[in-house]
């Protein structure tokens, strides 16, 4: 009985996301101009084409930092309530750490932490 509200919330979130994507595709403006299709970089006009592609590694490192940073911040409420939660809180903490470590090992094995 406890999982039904979660499933309803997930279904509503998926439906809302799909509805917004469909409505913006239908109702959104469709008048492309060269100015609208041109790449925009901080308001600076492009003088010449870039010599090489910008590596995605920088973005991946930034995203990984944000993900792991947010997960680490999640420890604070658990640490505050750990004495009240007793064994349940400890088990939840260990499960959370396990999930965090699985993600960390996965990213590590994919080579996201190696810098070239």
N, C-alpha and C positions, 0 to 999 in steps of 0.2 A: 504494500500500500504506500510505502514511503517513496517509491521510485516513480510512481505515476505522475505526480506534479512535475518532477524533473523532466520526464519524457514529454509532457505537454509543453513545458517551457522550451525545450529544444525544438519541438515541432513548430511552435509559434515563431521562434527565432529564424528557423529555416524558411518558413513561409513568408515572413516579413522581408527577409533578405531577397528572396526570389521575386516577391511583389515589387519591391523598390527597383530591382534591376530591370524587370519587364516594363514598369511604368516609365522609367527614365529612357529606356530604349524607344518606347512609343511616343512619349510626349516631348522628349528632348529636341533641341534645335538640330537641324541637319543641313547647315549651310557652310561647308568647309571653304575657307579662303586660304591663299598661300600664307598669310600672316598667322592664321590659326593653326596651320599645319607645321609651321616652322618650329624648331626646337627653341625653348626659352631657357636661358641660363642667367638668372640674377639681373635681368634687364640689359645685359651687355650684348651688343650686336656681334654676331659671329663674323670674324674677319677672314678666317680660313678654316677648312675642315680639319678636325683633329687628326694628328699623325697616327695615333693608335687608339684602340678602345680602352676605356677606363675599366680597370679590373673590378669585378664584382666582389672580390675578396674583402675590400674595405667595408662594403655594405654588410656582408655576411658577418664580419667581426663585430660591427656595431649592433646588429640584430642579436647576435649571441650574447653580447654584453648586456643588452637590455633584458633579454629573457632570463638569464641567470641572475641578474641583479634584482629583478622583480620577485623571483622565487626566493632569493635570500631574504628580502624584506618580509616575505610571508612568515618567516620564523618568529618575528617579534610578537605577534598576538599569541602564538602558541607558547612562547617562552613565558609570557606574562601569566597565562592561565594554566601552566603545566602542573602546578601544585593542586589546583582544583580538579583537573582532569585525571590525575593519578595515572593508572596503568593505561587507560584508554588514550590519554594524551601522548604517552610515550609510544604506544603502538602506532598512533597516527603520525607522530614525528618520524618514526622509523620507516613507515610506508612512504611518506613524503620524501625522505632522504633517498630511499631506494629508487623511486621514480626519477628524482633529480639526478642520481648517479647513472641510471640507465641512459638518460638523455645526454649526459656529459660524456660517457664512454662512446655512445653512438657518434656524437659530433667529433670526438677525438679520433675515432677510427676512420671517419670520412675524410680526415685531414684538414678540418676547418681551422685548427690551431697552428698549422704550419705556415710560416710566412716565407714567401719566395722573393 
